[in-house]
Amino acid sequence: MTATEPGPPRWQLRRHATALAIARLAPAAVLPDWAVASGPIFAATWTATETSLICPAAGVPAEVTQAGPFHVFEVQGPLDFTLTGVLSGLLGPLADQQISVFTVSTFDTDWILVPTHQSDAAVAVWLGRGHAVSVDPDQEES
């Protein structure tokens, strides 16, 4: 790369404090009250074989099939729909370090869920690539 070529895009990410879970319910399940709690993001996806929820981990009953806890990183947006390579640029370096992720996109931005035990490592990877990461001041490891 020459001095006149732009480098890769640098992104601002925000790690939210609320620990999240991904819960699996039956197909076409009605949203339970425990799932629709306050948090940085809530998502429900229905398919022919399952209903998946992203919700605060603290409220998920023990008998519900779930994965987590996760910290969620919000790519500061809004992001234009014509942008390409946002997730590729952020997730490739994590994959190189064996950091697993779960992603969801909304109208305005992308959300990256990282297991809480790998959250600090993800931050270090992104900082090493020139991205900026802010952490909620009340961030607690879950």
C-alpha positions as CSV (number, residue, x, y, z in Angstrom):
1,M,0.0,0.0,0.0
2,T,1.3,3.4,-0.9
3,A,0.9,6.6,1.2
4,T,-1.9,7.8,-1.2
5,E,-4.0,4.6,-0.8
6,P,-6.5,4.7,2.0
7,G,-6.2,2.0,4.7
8,P,-9.0,-0.3,5.8
9,P,-12.0,1.4,7.4
10,R,-11.8,1.9,11.2
11,W,-14.9,1.3,13.2
12,Q,-16.1,2.6,16.6
13,L,-17.7,-0.2,18.6
14,R,-19.4,-0.1,22.0
15,R,-19.5,-3.0,24.4
16,H,-22.7,-3.1,26.4
17,A,-22.8,-4.2,30.0
18,T,-25.9,-6.4,29.9
19,A,-25.0,-10.1,29.6
20,L,-27.1,-11.7,26.8
21,A,-28.2,-15.2,26.0
22,I,-29.5,-16.8,22.8
23,A,-32.5,-18.9,23.7
24,R,-34.1,-21.6,21.6
25,L,-37.9,-22.1,21.7
26,A,-40.3,-24.2,19.7
27,P,-41.3,-23.1,16.2
28,A,-43.9,-20.3,16.2
29,A,-43.5,-19.8,20.0
30,V,-45.2,-16.9,21.6
31,L,-42.7,-14.5,23.1
32,P,-42.5,-15.1,26.8
33,D,-42.6,-12.2,29.2
34,W,-39.1,-13.0,30.5
35,A,-37.6,-12.5,27.0
36,V,-38.9,-9.0,26.4
37,A,-36.8,-7.3,29.0
38,S,-34.8,-4.1,28.9
39,G,-31.4,-4.5,27.3
40,P,-29.2,-3.1,24.5
41,I,-30.9,-5.4,21.9
42,F,-33.7,-7.9,21.7
43,A,-34.2,-10.0,18.6
44,A,-36.7,-12.7,17.8
45,T,-36.3,-14.9,14.7
46,W,-38.9,-17.5,13.7
47,T,-38.1,-20.3,11.3
48,A,-40.0,-23.5,10.4
49,T,-37.9,-25.4,12.9
50,E,-37.3,-23.0,15.8
51,T,-37.8,-19.6,17.5
52,S,-34.5,-18.0,18.5
53,L,-34.3,-15.1,20.9
54,I,-31.5,-12.7,21.8
55,C,-32.3,-11.4,25.3
56,P,-30.9,-10.5,28.7
57,A,-29.3,-13.7,30.1
58,A,-30.5,-13.0,33.7
59,G,-34.1,-13.6,32.8
60,V,-33.9,-16.9,30.9
61,P,-35.3,-19.8,32.9
62,A,-32.8,-22.7,33.5
63,E,-35.0,-25.2,31.6
64,V,-34.8,-23.2,28.4
65,T,-32.2,-24.3,25.8
66,Q,-29.7,-21.5,25.7
67,A,-26.2,-20.4,24.9
68,G,-24.3,-17.6,26.6
69,P,-23.6,-15.4,28.3
70,F,-22.4,-13.0,25.7
71,H,-21.3,-9.4,25.6
72,V,-22.8,-7.5,22.7
73,F,-20.7,-5.0,20.7
74,E,-22.6,-2.4,18.7
75,V,-20.9,-1.0,15.6
76,Q,-21.6,2.7,15.9
77,G,-23.9,3.7,13.1
78,P,-26.0,4.3,11.3
79,L,-24.3,2.3,8.6
80,D,-25.3,2.9,5.0
81,F,-26.7,-0.1,3.2
82,T,-24.2,0.3,0.4
83,L,-21.2,-0.4,2.7
84,T,-19.4,-3.7,2.1
85,G,-17.1,-5.7,4.2
86,V,-18.0,-4.2,7.6
87,L,-18.5,-7.6,9.3
88,S,-15.8,-9.2,7.3
89,G,-13.3,-6.7,8.5
90,L,-14.3,-7.0,12.1
91,L,-14.9,-10.8,12.3
92,G,-11.9,-12.0,10.2
93,P,-9.3,-11.0,12.9
94,L,-11.5,-12.6,15.6
95,A,-11.7,-15.9,13.7
96,D,-7.9,-15.8,13.3
97,Q,-7.7,-15.8,17.1
98,Q,-10.3,-18.5,17.6
99,I,-12.9,-16.1,19.1
100,S,-16.4,-17.2,18.3
101,V,-19.2,-14.8,17.5
102,F,-22.9,-14.6,16.8
103,T,-24.1,-11.6,14.7
104,V,-27.3,-9.8,14.0
105,S,-27.9,-6.8,11.8
106,T,-30.6,-4.2,12.3
107,F,-31.7,-1.4,10.0
108,D,-29.0,1.0,11.4
109,T,-26.1,-1.2,12.4
110,D,-24.5,-4.5,13.1
111,W,-24.3,-6.3,16.5
112,I,-21.6,-8.8,17.4
113,L,-22.2,-11.1,20.3
114,V,-19.0,-12.5,21.8
115,P,-18.8,-15.0,24.7
116,T,-18.1,-13.0,27.9
117,H,-15.0,-15.1,28.6
118,Q,-13.6,-14.0,25.2
119,S,-14.8,-10.4,25.3
120,D,-11.6,-8.8,26.5
121,A,-9.6,-10.7,23.9
122,A,-12.0,-9.4,21.2
123,V,-11.4,-5.8,22.4
124,A,-7.6,-6.3,22.2
125,V,-7.8,-7.7,18.7
126,W,-9.9,-4.8,17.5
127,L,-7.7,-2.2,19.2
128,G,-4.7,-3.8,17.6
129,R,-6.4,-3.3,14.2
130,G,-7.0,0.4,14.8
131,H,-10.7,0.2,15.7
132,A,-12.0,2.1,18.8
133,V,-13.9,0.3,21.5
134,S,-15.8,2.0,24.3
135,V,-17.0,0.0,27.3
136,D,-20.1,0.8,29.3
137,P,-18.9,2.4,32.6
138,D,-20.9,-0.1,34.6
139,Q,-19.4,-3.1,32.7
140,E,-19.2,-6.2,34.8
141,E,-17.9,-9.5,33.7
142,S,-20.7,-12.1,33.8
